[in-house]
Amino acid sequence: MLKDRVALVTAAGSGIGRAGAVAMAREGAYVVVTDLREELAAETLAEIEAAGGRGMAQGLDVRDDAAVEGLIDKVARDHGRLDVLHSHAGIQIEGRVEDVSPAQMDAAWALNVRAHFVASRAVIPHMRAQGGGSVIITASNSGCQYDRGMVSYATTKHAAVAMVKQMAVDYAREKIRFNALCPGFVDTPFNLGFEKQMGGRAALESYVADTIPMGRWASVEEIAEGILYLASDRSAFVTGLALVIDGGEIL
């Protein structure tokens, strides 16, 4: 599906980010794998290469505007194009408004909204020059519903979805597509905030079993299928979508 395409993924060192990067490489893309922890990015690249895929790995702090902009420019310059940006990095902070400090809210905004804005802004000129591209921003099904006791997470994820829709309508005529990936519960360490908020692992397991209509976690591979869809021409007429993959939790 992605033969000869070039993709860049942030926070690709584990979980959904890694699964999406591996899946895109499997479908023929050259994947630039980035993560705050460079050694984890290297592990993802090793998995890609072991399966016969191609790419490169680099450490990247998405809060560093110059680093993000510089890497996007370099990739586009070195490869002559940048077809897919999956801006995936994020943070989950639990708590009601009285429990969350202004500094924590700022941290959530920086990763869950601002970093996606900076990366999107940097990639647009390159996608415009090549005649289009696909930008995938990881939000959450929490950006389409409201979680009890998760004010910073739900607020910033709703903002991310709104930003995606705004960018989608602004750039549709230039064939630059913006879509939000909105996973539900996937069994990765990212769920630590929900685990704390619910009172421990057993309570979280009970929630997943009892509240999600399908009664289970999603696998990272299932979420990666959504990434492939949004990255590829199979979604060529899709922009501004909040693609919810959550086993019916939002219903």
C-alpha positions, 0 to 999 in steps of 0.5 A, spaced: 500 500 500 505 504 501 511 502 496 516 508 495 512 512 500 516 516 505 513 516 512 516 519 519 513 517 526 514 520 532 514 516 539 515 510 535 519 506 540 514 502 543 506 501 543 502 503 537 507 508 534 512 502 533 506 497 531 504 503 526 511 504 523 513 496 522 506 496 519 508 502 514 514 499 513 511 492 511 507 495 506 513 498 502 514 505 506 521 508 508 520 509 515 523 515 519 522 512 526 523 517 532 522 517 539 525 521 545 529 515 547 533 513 541 535 506 543 527 505 543 527 508 536 533 503 534 529 497 537 523 499 532 528 500 526 531 493 528 524 490 527 523 493 521 529 491 518 529 484 520 522 483 516 526 486 510 523 493 511 527 500 510 528 506 514 532 510 519 532 511 527 533 518 531 532 521 537 527 526 537 524 531 543 517 533 540 517 539 545 523 542 541 520 546 535 527 547 532 529 539 532 522 537 529 522 542 524 529 541 522 528 533 522 522 534 517 526 538 512 532 534 512 527 528 511 524 531 505 530 534 502 534 527 503 528 523 500 525 528 495 518 527 499 515 526 505 508 522 504 506 521 511 507 524 518 504 520 524 505 525 529 504 520 535 507 523 541 503 524 547 502 524 555 496 522 560 495 525 566 490 523 571 486 527 575 480 532 576 481 540 575 483 540 583 488 535 582 492 537 576 497 543 577 497 548 571 504 546 570 501 539 568 496 542 564 501 545 560 505 539 559 499 536 557 498 541 552 505 541 549 505 534 547 497 533 546 496 539 542 502 544 540 507 538 538 502 536 533 501 543 531 508 544 530 510 538 526 504 539 521 506 546 520 513 544 518 510 538 513 505 542 509 510 546 505 513 539 503 506 536 502 504 542 498 510 542 493 509 534 492 502 535 490 499 532 497 500 527 503 497 524 509 498 527 516 495 522 522 495 525 529 494 521 535 488 523 539 484 518 543 477 516 543 477 521 549 477 526 544 470 524 542 467 523 549 469 525 556 472 521 561 471 522 569 477 525 572 481 526 566 480 533 565 487 535 562 487 528 557 480 529 555 481 537 554 487 536 550 485 530 546 478 534 544 483 540 542 487 535 538 481 533 534 478 540 533 485 542 530 485 536 525 478 538 523 480 545 522 487 543 518 483 538 514 478 543 511 483 548 510 488 544 506 483 539 502 484 543 496 491 542 496 490 534 497 493 534 504 489 530 508 489 530 516 485 525 520 485 523 527 487 516 530 482 515 536 484 509 539 480 506 546 484 501 551 490 498 548 494 494 553 500 498 553 504 502 559 501 509 556 495 507 560 498 508 567 494 514 568 487 511 567 490 505 572 492 510 577 485 514 576 481 507 577 485 505 583 489 499 580 490 494 575 485 490 577 480 495 577 482 497 570 482 490 567 474 490 570 473 496 567 475 493 560 471 487 561 465 490 563 464 497 560 467 496 553 462 492 549 467 487 545 469 486 552 477 486 551 483 490 550 485 492 543 492 490 540 497 494 537 496 491 531 489 492 530 490 500 531 496 499 526 491 497 521 487 504 522 494 507 521 495 504 514 488 505 512 489 513 513 496 513 511 494 509 504 490 511 498 485 507 501 483 513 504 484 518 499 477 521 499 477 521 507 480 527 511 477 530 517 476 524 520 476 522 527 477 514 526 475 511 533 478 504 534 475 502 541 471 496 541 464 500 542 466 504 548 464 510 545 457 508 544 
